[in-house]
Amino acid sequence: MISRPLMLYLGSETLLSLGIGMAQYALPFFYAHQGLTDARIGVLFSINALCGAFVALLLGGVADRLGASKVWKLATLIIVLGYLGIGLGNLQWVYAVCTALAGIGGSLLVSTENVVLSSLTVSSEKAHIFSRFVAMYMFCMGAGNVVAGFLSPILGFRHVLLLGTAIALIAPVIRLFVRAPDAKAHRAFRKPSRRIIWMSGFSFLFGLAPGLLSQFMTLVLHQNFGGSPEAISIVSALAMFMVSIGSATVGPLIRRVREFPTLSMAFALSAGTTAASAWVSGFWSFSGLYLVRTAASSIPQPIVDASFLRFLAETEYAQMFGVRVAGANLGSAVGSWWGGSLLSQRMLQPLLWLSAAFFFVAYVYIMLLLRSMRHSLQLSNQ
């Protein structure tokens, strides 16, 4: 039996993800229609990620002190207001300020949503819980992409962006009524533990590897492969659904082949399909490889999150997710800036090779780190 707070949580997440999915689909096209170059768009995405990174790093511990559910509610409102400001604005400095606001809200939301979800769910299988939650909200974001793709030729990108924002604005209202237990830390500002700091290194690499291309995928499909808005919206939506499918496979995979082999397979597929994309020239063949990569790259994070939670106290959870988000956003910021620069020079193929290389580096890093942590735990238990 699902509790009332959990039902409200999931209902609000459905609306939030649907609305944000519509807004995120329209955003790159909206920027392009406002006359911004790929490089300028890359800078805006970098501002979004960098602001989120620093706020998550600084305020993860504050969320543990104030209560994750309170910060989670505020973050939901902030991210939606950021997208609203972009949709209403006409100047680049407005876009910069509002994308920074959206980045701050997004990072605080990701830092606290799993903590709140965990507090509302009675289960010891954290990886399964997180993966199913990701599957749900990515499915809703994919649905938002489909809706946005078919509405954009009719309404225009600005109005689709605003419509998605209006739908997402219902979520913070619903979340006012969610009551979740909070395990509060004694101090707001604490130095992260060594394990959390090491985890941020993986988060940086895992944000950088896909971040080189992901933010520009819709523009690449349009500019390099001649895709129509309707076809691109289908691919964009399928990418969200592939994240949902990939996340949903985490539980069955780790039951059958265990965690380390699952991570190996996921990273091999992510790097291999990214590298192979450099040699294809068709819209659907490129899209197909991208979709496989998207599904594969959605598998490692729930496993890594659950692994690290075993080594931390409950009052460190929000800080851990905050530092993880900071690392991922910093990696995404570097990737967005680097990717925008490469695409401005028509260097898609080197971009894909670089992305594949960083997937491989991230795999080596996390495998060594997890093995070291497990060995330390075994020694401490002897």
N, C-alpha and C positions, 0 to 999 in steps of 0.2 A: 504494500500500500504506500503510494507516494504521499509525503506530507504536504500540507498546504504551502509552507514556505518554499519547498522545492518545486511545487507546481508553478508558483508565481515566478520563481527564478527562471525556469525553463520557458514559460510563456513570454516573459520579458526578453529573454535571449533570442527567441524566435523572431520577434519584431525588430530587435536591435540588429540582428545579423542580416535580416532581409533588407532593412533600410540601408545599412552600411554597405551591403553587397551592391545595391543599386548605385550608391554614391561613389564607391571605389571604381566601378566600371566606367562611370561617366567622367571621372576626374581627369585622367590623362588626355582624353579627347577635349574636354572643356578647356584645359590649359592650352592645348594646341590651337584650338579655335580662337583663343584670346591672343594668339600671335607669339607664344613662347616657343623657343627652340628646344630640342632634346636636351641640350646642356642646361638650359634654365630650368626645365622641368626636373632634371636630375638634381639640381641644387635645392629645389623646393622639397623633393622627397627626402633629401639628405637633412634639411632643416627639421622636417617632421621626425625623422628617426633620431637625430642627435638630441633634440629637446627631450624626447621620450627617454633616451638613454640616461641623460644626466638626472632627470627627475626620478626615474626608477632607482637609480643608484643611491640618490640622496634620501629618498622618502620610503624605501622599502622597510627600513627599520621603524619609521614613524607609523606606518600602517600596522606593524606589530604592536606598537604602543597604544594607538588610538582605537584599534579594532579593525580588522580587515573589512568587515561588512560595511562600516561607515565610509571608508575610503572607496570601496567598490561602488557604492551608490553615487558618490560625488564624481568619480571617474566616468561613469556612464553618461552623466549630464555634460561633462566637459568635452568629451570626444564628439558628441552630437553638436554642441554649440560651435566647435571648430569647423565642422563640415558646413554648418549653416552659414557661418561667416564667409567661407570661400564661395558658396553659391550666391550670396548676395553682393559680393565684392566685385570691383572692376579694376583694381590697381594691384601691381605686383607686391607692394609692401603689405597690403591687406592680405594677400594670399600667403605671404611669408609668416605674418603674425598668426593667422588662423590655422595654418598647417602646423605651426609650432604648438598651438593650443590642442589640436587634434592629436598630435604626437604625445603630448603630456597626458591627456586623458586616456589614450590607448595604452600607454605603458603602465599607468596606474591600474587600469582595468585588468590587463593581463597579469600584473603582479598580485592581484587580490582575488580574481575570479575562481581560481582553483582552490584557494584557501577556503573561501566561502562554500564552494561546492563540496569540499571535503568535510566541512563542519555540518553540512545538511544531509550527509549520506553515511549510512552505517555499513562500512565495508572495509576490509583490509587489503583489497586488491586495487590499489591506487592507480596503477597503470591502466587497468581496464576502465575504471571510472573516468579518468582524464581522456582516454582515447575515445570513449563513447560520446563524451561531451563535445570533443572536437568534431567528431563525425556529425553530430547534430547541427552545430552552428555553421559548419562549413557547407552542409547541405542547404541551409537557409540562405547563406551568402551566395551560393551558386544559383539558387532560385532568383535572388535579387539581380544577379548578372543577366539571367535570361530575360527577366522583365525589363531591365534597363536597355538591353540590346534592341528589343523590339519597340520600345517606346521612344528611343532616342531619335529615329528619323521622323517621328510624328511630333514630339514635343520639343526636341532640342536638348542638348547636353546639360545646359544650365537648369532647365525645368526638371529634368530627370534627377539631377543632383539634389535639388530642393525637395522633390517628392520623396526621395529616399530618406532625406533628413527628417521630414515630417513624420514618416512612419517610425523612424528610430526614436524620435522624441517621446513616443508613448512609453518606451522602456524605463526611463528614469522615474516616471510617475508610478508605474507598477512596483518598482523596486523600493519605493518608500515604505511599502507594506510588508516587505520581507524581513523577518526577524531571524537572525542567525547568531549562534553562540560564538563569542570571540575569546581566544586565548591571548591575553595581553602580556606583553613583555614589560619589564620594570623600567627599561630605558628606551628612549626613542632613537637616539643616535648611538649606534654601536659599530665597532669595527667588524666587518664580516669575517667569519672564520676562514681558515686557510682553504678548506674544502670548497666553500662558496666562491672564493676568489679564483681557484683553479677552474671551477665550473664556468666562470665567466669567459675564460679563454676559449672553451669549446663553443659557447654561445656566440662569441664574436665570429669565429670561423664558420659556424653554421648559419649565421646571418649574412655573412659576406658571400658565401658560395652561391646561393640562389638569388641574393640581392642584386647581383650584377645584371640580371635579366628580368626578374619577375615584375618589377614596377613598369617595365617598358614593353611587356609582352604584347599588349593590345596594339601599341604603335608599331612594333616590329612586324606583326602579322598584317597590318594595314600597309605600311610603307615598303617592306621588303618582299612581301608575298601577295600583295594586292587583295587582301581579304575584305569582304563587305562588312558593314556594321552588324548585320544579322548573323553572319557566319562567325565573326569574331566573338560575338556575345555567346554563341553556343560553345565555342572552345573555352572561353573564360568561365562559363558556368560549369562545363565539364571538368575544368581544373579544380574548381571548388568541390565538385562531387568526388573527384579522385582523392582529394585530401580526406574527405569523409570516408571513402572506401578504405584508403590506406590506414587511417586511424582505427577503423573498425576491425581491421585484421590483426592489430597488435596483440589482443588477448589470445586468439587462437594460435597465432604464431609462437608466442613465448611459451604456451603450454606444450606445443608439439616439438619445437626445435630449441627452446630456451632463448635467453636474452642475447648472449653474445653472437651466436649464429644469425639471429634475426637482424641485429645491427649490421653484421657483415653483408648480408644479402641486400639490405636496404641501401647501404652506401655504395655497393658495387653497381646496383641498378641506377642510382642517382648520378654517379660519375660517368658510367658507361653511356647512358642515354643522352646526357648533356654533350659529351664528346662526339657522339654519333650525329648529333643535330648539325654539326658543322659541315657535314658532307651531303645533306639533303637540300633539295631546292623547291619542293612542292609544298603548298600550303598545308594539306592534310597530313603529309608525312612528317613535316616539321612539328605540326600540332600534336600528332600521335606520340612522338618521342617526348615532347614536353609534358603531355598528360601522364605518361608512365613515370617520368622523373618526378612529377608533382606528387603522385601517389607514394612512390618510394621514399621521398624526402619527408613525408609526413609521419613516417614510422618511428624514427629514432627519438624524437623529443619526449613523448610520453614515457618511454622506457628510461631515458636519462633522468627525467624528473622524479619518477618513482624510485629509482636507484638512490638518488641523492637524499630523498626524504627519509630513507632508512638510517641515514647517518646524522640526522639533525634533530634538535628539539622542536616541539610544535611551535614555540614562540619565535623560532627562526624562519618559519615557512615563508611569510610575506617578504622578509628580507632576501631569502634565497631566490624567490621568483622575481623580486625587484632587480637584484644583481644579474640574474639570468636575462631579464628583459633588457637591461642596460647593455649587456654584452651583445645581444642579438641586434638591438637597435643601432649600436655603434657599427657593427659589421654591416648592417643593411645600409647605413648612411654612407659608409665608404664604398659599398657596392653600387649604390645609386649614383654617387658622384662619378665613380670610375666608369660605370656602365654608360652613363650619359655622355661622358667624354669620348668613349670608344665608338658609340653609335653615331655621334656627331661627325666622326671621321670615317664612317662607313666601315667599321672594323668588327662586324658581327662575329665572324669566325674566330678571331683571337679572343673575343669576349667569352665565347662558349668553351674554348680550351681552358681559359683561365678559371672559369667557374668549375669545370670538371676537376681541375687540379686542387682547388680549395676543398671540394667534397672529399677528396682522398686525404688531404692533410687533416681535415676535421675528424675523419674516421680513425686515423692513426693516433691522434691526440686523445680522443675519448676512450679508446680501447686501452691505451696505456694508463690513463687516469683511473678508470674503473677497476682494472686489475690491481693497481697499487692500493686503492682504497679497500678492496676486498681482502687483500693480503694483510693490511694493517688491522682490519677488524678481526681476522682470524688470530693474529698474534695477540691482540688485546683480550680475546676470549679464552686463551690458553692459560 
